[in-house]
């Protein structure tokens, strides 16, 4: 039996970098020992990392002392401030006044900016503001962003291209991580790498998923290797042919999305792999550590985790692309706290969808074609809730939602009106019976001529500071209205 060495790559959501309990500043009004950021040209600071952070004071006392800091937002990772200071100082972008000394002991509870021991550099609000101001003025630049998987890809590529990585054995690289964080994406980057293509004589990719079948996977590998279809269902015969194809060749085989942790199945599948040339590799992607454990022959090697921000960035970019329209029975969809999500899938929303709830998706753009062109675009939707989302939405077209009976809109920052098409409005709005507009600062008006919603029973408008008027002709167009609440409106 051929021997195998396992290299494991863990991809998980990172831990929060900021511990707000450390922000215990006694007096925020320190004398500043250094001056502003200086320099003749913008500086690209390696320690600058993008991260949207909103800071709230921990105590009432701090809030009173620093009223301007409440809710202040920073666009960089404030937990890296000490490193940012070091880079600015080394690059001569900070002017050090006479007598100011920065201690070499980084572990000491000390602020490099103020020269005091009452707080750390990372917790220095004054220096946070200085860095943010430098970013806003263009004096500090973020480094160009690498591909999200570049660091892991480089490290695994070295393993794949190394003849001695497996110690004269077939090397199995397992990529372990949560569903959707990009295990397959990373494997594809490796599989299609130009250097990898030149290094291996043969390559094969097998999509495994939940239904693991040794016969089927063996046949798929064989067909991928020799580009021939095989109707034979004799596992022994297929493995003999696979051995012949792999004999003396340096091969790379990817087994994508393995769920099965049955050791016997894995043992049967790997039987032909021992005949390959030195340097042959197998990549396995899985979301279960139990799959990794059945392959262990030596201790695993764990690569560094991707950050929390990187994980969410990847998820929000790819989670819905080309996927939602495949969910042909989906009836309810809730999307919450995805601030980087910009659009739904290319195929649009499923035609079976009845309930849609979106919250905390400020950059998401609703696909809103003209009602005349696609009158049934959201024909199935009955309930829609938008909360702190869709900042690009200015006018909401009720006519695109013929079956909508519940509409809740809260904190849509740029929404200024509800609108309806000129034709067929009575047909469009007969289902609507609950309408709630809450805390939309730019909301001004309802459709001209009023809301022809004969079955509307509940109508709430809260905290819309720029509202000019209520819908016209409410006494005739809203005969079913039972509950009306208007609050905090001019």
C-alpha positions as CSV (number, residue, x, y, z in Angstrom):
1,X,0.0,0.0,0.0
2,X,1.3,3.4,-0.9
3,X,2.0,5.9,1.9
4,X,0.4,9.3,2.1
5,X,1.3,12.5,3.8
6,X,-1.4,15.0,4.6
7,X,-1.2,18.8,4.6
8,X,-4.2,20.6,5.9
9,X,-5.4,24.2,5.2
10,X,-7.9,25.6,7.6
11,X,-10.2,28.4,6.2
12,X,-12.4,29.9,8.9
13,X,-13.9,33.1,10.0
14,X,-11.3,35.1,11.9
15,X,-11.7,36.4,15.5
16,X,-12.6,40.0,16.2
17,X,-9.4,42.1,16.4
18,X,-10.7,44.8,18.6
19,X,-11.3,44.4,22.4
20,X,-13.3,47.4,23.3
21,X,-12.9,46.7,27.0
22,X,-9.3,47.9,26.6
23,X,-10.5,51.4,25.9
24,X,-10.3,52.8,29.4
25,X,-8.9,56.3,29.0
26,X,-9.0,58.4,32.1
27,X,-8.6,61.8,30.4
28,X,-8.8,62.2,26.6
29,X,-7.4,65.7,26.6
30,X,-3.7,64.9,26.5
31,X,-1.0,67.3,25.4
32,X,0.1,66.2,21.9
33,X,3.8,65.5,21.8
34,X,4.1,65.0,18.0
35,X,2.7,67.1,15.1
36,X,0.6,66.2,12.1
37,X,1.4,63.8,9.3
38,X,4.0,65.5,7.1
39,X,5.5,64.6,3.7
40,X,5.7,65.8,0.2
41,X,3.9,62.9,-1.3
42,X,1.2,60.4,-0.2
43,X,2.6,57.4,1.6
44,X,1.4,53.8,1.0
45,X,1.4,52.4,4.5
46,X,1.7,48.6,4.6
47,X,0.0,48.4,8.0
48,X,-3.2,50.1,6.7
49,X,-6.0,47.6,6.3
50,X,-9.5,48.4,5.2
51,X,-12.1,47.9,7.8
52,X,-15.3,49.9,8.5
53,X,-15.4,50.5,12.3
54,X,-17.9,52.6,14.2
55,X,-16.6,53.6,17.7
56,X,-18.9,54.3,20.6
57,X,-17.6,55.5,24.0
58,X,-17.9,52.9,26.8
59,X,-19.1,55.3,29.5
60,X,-21.3,58.3,30.0
61,X,-18.4,60.2,31.3
62,X,-16.4,59.6,28.1
63,X,-19.4,60.5,26.0
64,X,-19.7,63.9,27.8
65,X,-16.0,64.6,27.4
66,X,-15.9,63.6,23.8
67,X,-19.4,64.3,22.3
68,X,-17.9,64.5,18.8
69,X,-16.5,61.0,19.0
70,X,-19.9,59.3,19.5
71,X,-20.6,57.2,16.4
72,X,-17.4,58.3,14.6
73,X,-16.5,55.9,11.8
74,X,-13.1,54.8,10.7
75,X,-12.3,53.2,7.4
76,X,-9.1,51.4,8.6
77,X,-8.4,48.6,11.1
78,X,-7.8,50.6,14.3
79,X,-6.2,47.5,16.0
80,X,-3.2,48.1,13.7
81,X,-2.5,51.7,14.8
82,X,0.7,50.9,16.7
83,X,2.2,49.3,13.5
84,X,0.9,52.3,11.5
85,X,2.8,54.6,13.9
86,X,6.0,52.7,13.4
87,X,5.7,52.9,9.6
88,X,5.0,56.6,9.6
89,X,7.9,57.2,12.0
90,X,10.3,55.1,9.9
91,X,9.1,56.9,6.7
92,X,9.7,60.3,8.3
93,X,6.0,61.2,8.0
94,X,5.8,62.2,11.7
95,X,7.8,65.0,13.1
96,X,9.3,64.0,16.4
97,X,9.8,66.9,18.8
98,X,12.9,67.2,20.9
99,X,12.9,64.9,24.0
100,X,10.2,62.5,22.7
101,X,11.4,58.9,23.0
102,X,9.5,55.9,21.8
103,X,10.2,52.8,24.0
104,X,11.5,49.7,22.3
105,X,9.4,47.4,24.5
106,X,6.2,47.1,22.5
107,X,4.5,45.1,25.3
108,X,4.7,48.0,27.6
109,X,1.4,49.8,28.3
110,X,2.4,53.0,26.5
111,X,1.1,55.4,23.9
112,X,3.8,56.2,21.4
113,X,1.9,59.3,20.2
114,X,1.4,61.0,23.6
115,X,4.4,59.5,25.4
116,X,2.3,58.4,28.4
117,X,1.6,55.1,30.1
118,X,-2.1,55.6,30.8
119,X,-3.2,54.0,27.5
120,X,-1.8,52.1,24.5
121,X,-1.1,53.4,21.0
122,X,-3.8,51.1,19.6
123,X,-6.4,52.7,22.0
124,X,-5.4,56.3,21.3
125,X,-8.4,58.1,19.9
126,X,-6.4,61.2,19.0
127,X,-4.0,59.2,16.8
128,X,-7.0,57.3,15.3
129,X,-8.3,60.7,14.2
130,X,-5.0,61.7,12.9
131,X,-4.7,58.6,10.7
132,X,-8.3,58.9,9.5
133,X,-7.6,62.6,8.6
134,X,-4.5,61.5,6.7
135,X,-6.6,59.0,4.7
136,X,-9.3,61.6,4.0
137,X,-6.8,64.1,2.7
138,X,-5.0,61.5,0.5
139,X,-1.8,61.6,2.5
140,X,-2.1,58.0,3.6
141,X,-2.9,55.3,1.0
142,X,-4.0,51.7,1.5
143,X,-1.7,49.2,-0.1
144,X,-3.0,47.5,-3.2
145,X,-5.3,44.7,-2.2
146,X,-4.0,41.2,-3.0
147,X,-6.4,38.5,-4.1
148,X,-8.2,37.2,-1.1
149,X,-6.5,33.8,-1.5
150,X,-3.1,34.9,-2.7
151,X,-1.2,34.2,0.5
152,X,-2.6,30.7,0.9
153,X,-2.3,30.1,-2.8
154,X,1.4,30.9,-2.8
155,X,2.1,28.6,0.2
156,X,0.2,25.7,-1.2
157,X,1.7,26.2,-4.7
158,X,5.2,25.7,-3.1
159,X,4.0,22.4,-1.7
160,X,2.5,21.3,-5.0
161,X,5.7,22.1,-6.9
162,X,8.0,20.4,-4.4
163,X,9.2,16.8,-5.1
164,X,10.2,16.3,-1.5
165,X,7.0,17.6,0.1
166,X,5.7,14.1,0.4
167,X,8.8,12.4,1.4
168,X,8.6,10.0,-1.6
169,X,4.9,9.5,-1.0
170,X,1.8,10.8,-2.6
171,X,0.9,14.1,-0.9
172,X,-2.7,14.8,0.0
173,X,-3.5,18.5,0.6
174,X,-6.8,19.0,2.4
175,X,-8.5,22.4,2.3
176,X,-10.9,22.5,5.3
177,X,-13.4,25.3,5.9
178,X,-17.0,26.4,6.3
179,X,-19.4,26.1,3.4
180,X,-19.2,29.1,1.1
181,X,-15.9,30.6,2.2
182,X,-14.1,29.7,-0.9
183,X,-12.5,26.2,-0.7
184,X,-13.3,25.5,-4.3
185,X,-12.2,28.9,-5.4
186,X,-8.8,28.3,-3.9
187,X,-8.6,24.9,-5.4
188,X,-9.4,26.3,-8.9
189,X,-6.7,29.0,-8.5
190,X,-4.2,26.2,-7.8
191,X,-5.5,23.9,-10.5
192,X,-5.3,26.6,-13.2
193,X,-2.0,28.0,-12.2
194,X,0.5,28.2,-15.1
195,X,3.4,26.8,-13.0
196,X,1.2,24.0,-11.8
197,X,0.2,23.1,-15.4
198,X,3.8,22.9,-16.4
199,X,4.8,20.8,-13.4
200,X,2.2,18.0,-13.7
201,X,1.9,15.5,-16.6
202,X,-1.8,14.8,-15.9
203,X,-4.6,16.6,-14.1
204,X,-8.1,15.6,-13.1
205,X,-11.0,17.4,-11.3
206,X,-13.8,15.5,-9.6
207,X,-16.9,17.1,-8.0
208,X,-17.9,14.8,-5.2
209,X,-20.4,16.4,-2.9
210,X,-22.6,14.4,-0.6
211,X,-23.2,11.3,-2.7
212,X,-19.8,9.7,-2.6
213,X,-19.5,6.6,-4.8
214,X,-16.1,5.0,-5.3
215,X,-17.1,3.5,-8.7
216,X,-18.4,6.8,-10.0
217,X,-15.5,8.8,-8.8
218,X,-13.0,6.3,-10.2
219,X,-14.7,6.4,-13.5
220,X,-14.7,10.2,-13.5
221,X,-11.0,10.4,-12.8
222,X,-10.2,7.9,-15.5
223,X,-12.3,9.7,-18.1
224,X,-10.7,13.0,-17.1
225,X,-7.2,11.5,-17.4
226,X,-7.4,9.7,-20.7
227,X,-10.4,11.7,-22.3
228,X,-12.4,8.6,-23.0
229,X,-15.8,7.5,-21.8
230,X,-16.0,4.2,-20.0
231,X,-19.3,2.2,-19.8
232,X,-17.7,-0.6,-17.7
233,X,-19.0,-0.8,-14.1
234,X,-16.4,-3.2,-12.8
235,X,-14.4,-1.3,-10.2
236,X,-11.4,-3.6,-10.3
237,X,-11.1,-3.3,-14.1
238,X,-11.5,0.5,-14.0
239,X,-8.8,0.8,-11.3
240,X,-6.4,-1.3,-13.4
241,X,-7.0,1.0,-16.3
242,X,-6.5,4.0,-14.1
243,X,-3.2,2.6,-12.8
244,X,-2.0,2.2,-16.3
245,X,-2.9,5.8,-17.1
246,X,-1.1,7.1,-14.0
247,X,1.9,4.8,-14.1
248,X,5.1,6.8,-14.0
249,X,3.2,10.1,-14.5
250,X,3.3,13.1,-12.2
251,X,-0.4,13.8,-11.6
252,X,-2.6,16.2,-9.8
253,X,-6.1,15.1,-8.8
254,X,-8.7,17.4,-7.1
255,X,-11.5,15.8,-5.1
256,X,-13.8,18.8,-4.5
257,X,-16.3,18.9,-1.7
258,X,-16.0,15.6,0.0
259,X,-18.5,14.9,2.7
260,X,-18.0,11.2,3.2
261,X,-15.7,10.3,6.2
262,X,-15.8,6.6,5.7
263,X,-12.2,5.3,5.8
264,X,-13.0,2.2,3.7
265,X,-14.3,4.2,0.8
266,X,-11.3,6.5,0.9
267,X,-9.0,3.5,1.1
268,X,-10.6,1.9,-2.0
269,X,-10.5,5.2,-4.0
270,X,-6.8,5.9,-3.4
271,X,-5.6,2.4,-4.4
272,X,-4.5,3.4,-7.9
273,X,-2.8,6.6,-6.8
274,X,0.4,4.9,-5.5
275,X,1.8,4.2,-9.0
276,X,2.4,7.8,-9.9
277,X,5.7,9.5,-10.2
278,X,7.4,11.3,-7.3
279,X,5.8,14.6,-6.7
280,X,2.2,13.5,-7.5
281,X,-0.4,15.4,-5.4
282,X,-4.1,15.1,-4.4
283,X,-6.1,18.1,-3.3
284,X,-9.2,17.5,-1.2
285,X,-11.7,20.2,-0.3
286,X,-14.1,19.5,2.6
287,X,-16.1,21.3,5.2
288,X,-15.7,18.5,7.8
289,X,-12.6,17.9,9.8
290,X,-13.6,14.2,10.2
291,X,-12.8,13.9,6.4
292,X,-9.4,15.3,7.1
293,X,-8.8,13.0,10.0
294,X,-9.4,9.7,8.1
295,X,-6.4,10.7,5.8
296,X,-3.9,11.4,8.6
297,X,-0.6,9.7,8.5
298,X,1.5,12.6,10.0
299,X,0.5,15.7,11.9
300,X,-1.4,18.3,9.8
301,X,0.1,21.6,8.7
302,X,-2.3,24.5,9.2
303,X,-2.0,27.6,7.1
304,X,-3.0,30.9,8.6
305,X,-6.7,31.8,8.6
306,X,-8.2,34.4,6.4
307,X,-9.6,37.4,8.2
308,X,-13.2,38.0,9.2
309,X,-13.4,40.9,6.7
310,X,-11.9,38.8,3.9
311,X,-14.3,36.0,4.6
312,X,-17.3,38.2,4.4
313,X,-16.0,40.0,1.4
314,X,-15.8,36.8,-0.5
315,X,-19.1,35.6,0.7
316,X,-21.0,38.8,-0.2
317,X,-19.4,38.9,-3.6
318,X,-20.1,35.4,-4.7
319,X,-23.0,34.1,-2.5
320,X,-25.8,35.0,-4.9
321,X,-24.1,35.1,-8.3
322,X,-25.7,32.6,-10.6
323,X,-27.3,30.8,-7.7
324,X,-30.7,32.2,-6.6
325,X,-32.5,31.5,-9.9
326,X,-31.6,27.8,-9.5
327,X,-33.7,27.6,-6.3
328,X,-36.9,26.8,-8.1
329,X,-38.9,26.2,-4.9
330,X,-37.6,29.0,-2.7
331,X,-40.5,30.8,-1.0
332,X,-38.8,32.9,1.7
333,X,-35.4,34.7,1.6
334,X,-33.8,36.8,4.3
335,X,-30.5,38.7,3.8
336,X,-29.1,40.4,6.9
337,X,-26.0,42.4,7.6
338,X,-24.1,42.0,4.3
339,X,-22.8,45.6,3.9
340,X,-20.7,44.7,0.8
341,X,-23.4,42.8,-1.1
342,X,-24.2,44.8,-4.3
343,X,-26.6,42.7,-6.3
344,X,-28.6,39.6,-6.5
345,X,-27.7,36.7,-8.9
346,X,-27.5,37.3,-12.6
347,X,-30.5,35.1,-13.1
348,X,-32.7,37.2,-10.9
349,X,-34.9,36.2,-8.0
350,X,-36.9,32.9,-8.1
351,X,-40.4,33.2,-9.5
352,X,-41.7,31.3,-6.5
353,X,-40.4,33.8,-3.9
354,X,-43.2,35.2,-1.7
355,X,-41.3,36.7,1.2
356,X,-38.2,38.9,0.9
357,X,-36.5,40.5,3.9
358,X,-33.3,42.6,3.5
359,X,-31.5,44.3,6.4
360,X,-28.1,46.0,6.7
361,X,-27.3,45.8,3.0
362,X,-26.6,49.5,2.3
363,X,-24.8,48.8,-1.1
364,X,-27.4,46.4,-2.4
365,X,-29.1,47.6,-5.6
366,X,-32.6,46.3,-6.3
367,X,-33.1,45.4,-9.9
368,X,-36.1,47.6,-10.8
369,X,-36.9,47.6,-14.6
370,X,-39.7,49.7,-16.0
371,X,-43.1,48.3,-15.2
372,X,-44.2,48.5,-18.8
373,X,-41.3,46.3,-20.0
374,X,-41.6,43.7,-17.3
375,X,-45.0,44.0,-15.5
376,X,-44.6,40.6,-13.7
377,X,-40.9,41.0,-12.6
378,X,-41.8,40.5,-8.9
379,X,-45.2,38.9,-9.6
380,X,-45.0,36.3,-6.8
381,X,-43.7,38.5,-4.0
382,X,-46.3,39.1,-1.2
383,X,-44.2,40.5,1.6
384,X,-41.2,42.9,1.3
385,X,-39.1,44.4,4.2
386,X,-36.2,46.8,3.6
387,X,-34.2,47.9,6.7
388,X,-31.1,50.0,6.5
389,X,-30.5,48.8,2.9
390,X,-30.5,49.8,-0.7
391,X,-29.0,53.3,-0.3
392,X,-29.2,53.8,-4.1
393,X,-33.0,53.4,-4.1
394,X,-34.7,56.8,-4.6
395,X,-38.2,56.0,-5.8
396,X,-40.0,52.7,-5.0
397,X,-42.2,51.4,-7.9
398,X,-45.2,49.8,-6.4
399,X,-46.3,48.7,-9.9
400,X,-43.7,46.0,-10.1
401,X,-45.2,44.2,-7.1
402,X,-48.8,43.2,-8.2
403,X,-49.3,40.7,-5.3
404,X,-47.6,42.6,-2.6
405,X,-49.7,42.8,0.6
406,X,-47.1,43.9,3.1
407,X,-44.4,46.6,2.6
408,X,-42.1,47.7,5.4
409,X,-39.4,50.3,4.6
410,X,-37.1,51.5,7.4
411,X,-34.0,53.7,7.2
412,X,-33.6,53.8,3.5
413,X,-31.4,56.9,3.4
414,X,-32.1,58.2,-0.1
415,X,-35.7,57.0,-0.7
416,X,-37.8,60.1,-1.5
417,X,-41.1,58.7,-2.9
418,X,-43.4,55.9,-3.7
419,X,-44.5,55.7,-7.4
420,X,-46.9,53.9,-9.6
421,X,-47.3,53.5,-13.3
422,X,-49.9,55.5,-15.2
423,X,-51.6,52.4,-16.6
424,X,-53.4,49.6,-14.7
425,X,-52.7,51.0,-11.2
426,X,-55.9,49.6,-9.8
427,X,-54.9,46.1,-10.8
428,X,-51.4,46.6,-9.4
429,X,-52.3,47.6,-5.8
430,X,-55.4,45.7,-4.9
431,X,-53.4,43.2,-2.7
432,X,-51.6,45.8,-0.5
433,X,-53.1,45.9,3.0
434,X,-50.1,46.9,5.2
435,X,-47.8,49.9,4.4
436,X,-45.1,51.1,6.8
437,X,-42.6,53.9,6.1
438,X,-40.2,54.5,9.0
439,X,-37.2,56.8,9.5
440,X,-36.5,57.6,5.8
441,X,-34.9,61.1,6.1
442,X,-35.4,62.1,2.5
443,X,-38.9,60.7,2.0
444,X,-41.1,63.5,0.6
445,X,-44.1,62.2,-1.2
446,X,-46.6,59.5,-2.1
447,X,-47.9,58.9,-5.7
448,X,-49.6,61.9,-7.3
449,X,-53.3,61.5,-7.1
450,X,-53.1,59.3,-4.0
451,X,-52.7,55.6,-3.2
452,X,-55.4,53.5,-5.1
453,X,-55.1,50.7,-2.5
454,X,-58.7,49.8,-1.8
455,X,-57.7,46.9,0.6
456,X,-55.2,48.8,2.6
457,X,-56.0,48.3,6.3
458,X,-52.9,49.5,8.1
459,X,-50.9,52.6,7.2
460,X,-48.0,53.9,9.3
461,X,-45.6,56.8,8.7
462,X,-42.9,57.4,11.4
463,X,-40.0,59.8,11.6
464,X,-39.9,61.1,8.0
465,X,-38.6,64.6,8.6
466,X,-39.1,65.9,5.1
467,X,-42.5,64.5,4.3
468,X,-44.6,67.2,2.6
469,X,-48.0,65.6,2.7
470,X,-50.0,62.5,3.2
471,X,-51.5,60.7,0.2
472,X,-54.3,62.6,-1.6
473,X,-57.9,61.5,-1.5
474,X,-57.5,59.1,1.4
475,X,-61.2,59.3,2.3
476,X,-62.1,57.8,-1.1
477,X,-59.1,55.7,-2.1
478,X,-58.6,54.0,1.2
479,X,-62.1,52.6,2.1
480,X,-60.7,49.7,4.1
481,X,-58.3,51.6,6.3
482,X,-58.6,50.6,9.9
483,X,-55.4,51.8,11.5
484,X,-53.5,55.0,10.7
485,X,-50.4,56.2,12.6
486,X,-48.5,59.3,11.8
487,X,-45.7,60.2,14.1
488,X,-42.6,62.5,14.2
489,X,-43.4,64.0,10.8
490,X,-43.5,67.7,10.1
